[in-house]
């Protein structure tokens, strides 16, 4: 069987769509007008993804406010925020270039998703002839909606977590019911939990093990057959061509991360300084039997933050080196991160989101071709 390959999920939103989001926030266009721009961007994303030869694609998350907030709000600015939430929550991350992203704050219960990812998938399926995957957000991210200290009046932390797991399970099951071939869970908070950034209090609370335990509460609701197609994505962030936790050594994260009973992992690696070090860590920690499922490591071979397009041979070389440390039947390829996890992203190193979008498809094509080359050389 050839080395499998798949995207993380997001693509840069066209400048015209980003302008439509701003106009909707300003009240100068209707939601229906915004939806029409989203439709155009999704169709373009699907058609151009299919043209790369990608065996499984996404809708580019063109309808999502962000990878983390899609269940909660229509736009990144907070238009259409769900019930029992306020816009003044804690920072999710402070990026190396100084900008930050903020989460809403829980004000009461019960906690419920406003939007399920399957709603995007159902619309995308009508446009696609290639199998579709869907990215969803981890409960470990959304647990940060609850105040770090104290309680929400009338709504205990444990009741919130119970409701959160219920909603996250529904999110995944709805995706499969809508026809998703794969579902990956975004877990960028995992590496950030080890940073201990004094500007961002939650990162100093040693929350990684809590995150892993909470995510396993979700994963353990699925059978091994189902979990074979449920993945975990980790990266050090990727927003406005900047990162938030690249300095954290994977040696601190991977032993805990592979304790999650997911069938596969999408792991940022193309931008790592010492790839062999991380390949070795993966080989030492990946499991042949994770509560009934063999884990597969999809290593990042494409850097979405760098406008230089990797060659197919560079992609193949990374996979060939990785195969020295990771069993061939547990090896796959992916991109380091979504190309634009947040809907508003000017992609400064690329010059514009439209240029970044064109480059993204070139990079995906290189990943697909390079993975084929590596598969042939490895005889799989």
N, C-alpha and C positions, 0 to 999 in steps of 0.2 A: 504494500500500500504506500503510495507517495506521501511525502511529508505534508501534513495538512497546513493550510494557511487561512487566516481570516482577519478582518479588520477589528479594531476596537469598537468603533461606532461613528463618531462625529466627523463631519467635514466642515470647512469654513463656510459660513453663510454668505451668500452673495451680498455685495454692498447694497444692492437694491432691497434685499430682504431686511438687512440690518436697519436701513432707513425706514422701512415699513414698521418695524418694531418700535422705533422712536416715535413715529407718527401716531401709532396706536396708543403708546404711553401718553402722548400729548393730547389725545382725544380728537385728532384731526382726521383719522380714518376709522372705519368700523372694524369689528372682529372679522366680518365676512371679507372685507378688503384685505386684511392681513392674511387670512386663510388662503386667498387666491395667490398671493406672493409665495406662501409656504408651499402650495401645490406645485408651482412652477419650479421652485428650488428642489423639491423632492424628486420630481420627474427628471430633472437634469442630473441630480445625484445618482439616481438609479440607472439611467441610460449610460452615463459615463463610467460608472462603476462596472457595469456589465461589459462594457467595451474593453476593459483592462484584462478580461479573462478571469477575474476574481470568482472563485467557486461559490462563495457565499458573501452576500452584501448586506448593507444596512441602508436606511433612508437618509443617512448622514445627520440624523437628529435635527433636521431643519425646522421641525415644529416645536422642539423642546426649548424651554427657557435656559436650561443648563442640564448637564448630566445629573446634578444633585437636586435641583429644585423643580423638575418637570412635574412631580406629583402635587406640587404645592401652589404654583403660581403660573399665570399665563406668560408673563414676561420677566426678564431679569430685574427690571426696575420695580417689580412688585404689583403690577396691574393684575387684578383678578386673584389676589391672595386668598387662599382657602380659609375656611372658618377656624376659629380658635388659634389663630396665628397673628403675630405682629411683625412688622418689618425690621425691628431693631434687635435682632439676635446677635450672637457672638460671631466673631470672624471664623470662617472655615479655615482660611489660609492667608498668610501674608507672603507675597512672592518676592523673589530676589531683586526684582526691579522696583520694589516699593509699593506696588498696587496690592489691593486686598479684595477678597470676596467674602460676603457676609451671608449668614443663614437667617431665616426668620426665627422668631421666638415663640415657643408654645405658651399660650395664655389660659388654656383650659382643655377639657376633654369632652367627648372622646376624640382621639386622633384618627383622622380618616384622610386617605388620598382624595384629592380633587380630580386628578387625571391619572389613568393607568397607561403604561407604555403601550399596551395592546391597541389602544385607540389610534396611535400612530401607525402601528404595524398593519392594522386592517386597511387603512387607506393606502399604504405603500404596496400591499400585495396586489392591488388592482393594476399597478403600474409595472410590476416586475415579472420577469420570466425565470429569474435565478433565485435559488433558495435565499431566504432572508434570516438574519439574526437580529436580536434586539438586546440592547444594553439597558440595564435597570440599576437603580441605586441601592447600595447596601444599607441594611438597617443600622449598621455601625456609624454611618454618616448621619442618618436622621436622628439617632439618639442624642446628637448634639443640639437638637431643638429644645430639649429639656434643660433648664438651668443647671449649671455645674453644681451649685450648692443650693440647699433648700428644696422645697417642693412647690408645685403648682397647686394652689388652693383647690381642694376637692378632687384632685387627680394625682394619685401617687405615681412615683417613678415606675414601679413594677407594673401597675396597670397600663401606663403608657407603653412600656416595652412590650407587653403582651399584645396590645392593640397594634403596635408597630409591626410585630412579626406577622400578625394576621394579615395586615395590609400588604406587606412585602410578599407573603406567600401568594396572595391573590394576584399581585402584579406579575409574578412569574407564571403562574398557572394560566392566567388570561393570555399571556404571550404565546404559550404553547397551543392553547385552544384556538388562537387566531392564526396559527400556522407557522410560528417561528421554528426554524430548524435548530437554533442554538439560542441560549440566553446567557449573557455575561453580566456579572455583578461588579460595578465599579467600586474599587476599594483603595482609592488614592490616599485616604486618611490613614492607612496602615503605616506607611513610611513616615508620614508627618507626625504620627503619634510618638515617634522616637526622637524628635528634633529638640524638644524642650525649649521652645522659643518664648522668652519672657514677655514678649509683646502679645502673645496669644496663649492665654492661660491653660486651655485644655491640653495643649501639647506637652505640658509638664506634669500631667496627672497619671502617667504610666497606664494609659488606657488600652494598649495593644491587646493584652490578654482578654480584657472585657470585650473588645471588638470581635476577637476570634470566637469567643464563647457565644456571643449574641448571634453572629452569622451562622454558627453551627446549629443554633436553635432553629434557624430558618432552614438550613440545608437538610437537617435531619427529618424534616417533614416530607422529603422527596425520596423515592426509591433509588437504588443504585442505577437502574436503567434510565431514570429521569436525570440523575445527577451526572451521568456521562456527558450530557449536553448542557450542563450548567457550569459556567466558568467564573473565575475571579480575575479581575484586572487590577494590577498595581503599577504605579508610576510615581515619580516625584513631582507631579503636577505638570501642566502644559497649557498655559493661558497667556495670551498676548506675547507669545514666544519667550516666556519665562517659566521658571520652576520654583518650587517651594521647599524641597527637601532632598535635593540631589546629593548633599554632603553626608547623608545618613548611610552608613555601610549596610549593604544587603545582609551581611552576617547577623545583624541585629533583627532583621525582619523575617527572613525566609524560614528559619526553623519553626517559628510560630505560624507563619502564613500557611505552610503546607499541612498544618494540623486541621485546617478547614477541609471538610469532606466534599470538596468540589471535584468535578471530573477533569477540569483543565484550568490552566492559569495563563493569562496574558501578561507578560513581564517586560517592562521597559528595560532595554539593554543596549540598543544601538548607540546611545549617547553615553554609556558608561566608559570610564577611563580604563578600567581593567576588566575586560569581558571574561577572560579565562577564569579569573577569581570568582565571578558570579556563576559561570557555567558549572564550576566545580561545586559551589554551594548548592546549586539546584540538584545536581546529581547525587549529592549526599543527603538531601532532605526530601526529595520527591518520593511519593509512596506508590508501590505496586498495588497496594490494597488499602484504600481509604474508605473503610466501612463498606466494602463491596464494590468499589470502583477503582480502576487504574487511572492515576493522574497523568496528564500530559502537560508539558511546559511549552507554551508558544513563546519563543524568545523574540524580543523586539529587534528587528533588522532595519527599520526605517525610523529616522528622527524627524517628526513633524515640525519641530521648532527651527530646523535649519533648512534654508531654501535650496541648498545643494541637493541635487537628485542622486541618490545612491545608484551605482550600476548594478546590473543583475549579478555580475561576478562577485561584487562585494557582498551582496546578500548571500550568495552561495558559499563564499569563504567563511562568513560568520557561522552558518549552519554546519559546515564541515568541521570547524573548530569546536563548536558546541557538542557535536556528536562524539567527540573524544571523552566527554564527561557525562553526557546525558544519554541514556539508552535510546536507540533510534526509534523504537516503538513508543517512546514517550516524548518525542520532539516535534515541535511545530514552529511556524513563523507568524509574526504579526507586526504591527507598528508599535512604537513605544507608547503611544497615547492616542486618544482621539485627536484629530487635526485641529479641532476647535471645540473643546468641551462646553464653553459658554457661548451663548448665542450672539453676544456683542463682543467682537474680537477683531481689532484692526490689523492684526498680524504685522507688527512694525518691522520685523526683520525681512519680511517678504515684500514690503512696499504697499500692499493693499490686500484685502481679503479675496478679491477676484484673482489676483496673481497667485496668492497662496492656494486657491482652489485649483487652478490649472496645474500647479506644481504637485499638489496632493495626488492627482490622478496619475501623473508620471511616476511618482514614487510607488504607488500601488502596483502599477504595471511592472516596475522593477522587482518588487517583492514577489509577485506571482512568477515571473520568469526565473528569478534567482532561486526560488524554491524548487522549481522544476529541474534546474541544473543540478542542485544539491541532491535531489532525489535520485537522479540518474547516476551520479557519481557514487552514491552510497548503495545503489542497487536495491532501492525500496520503491 
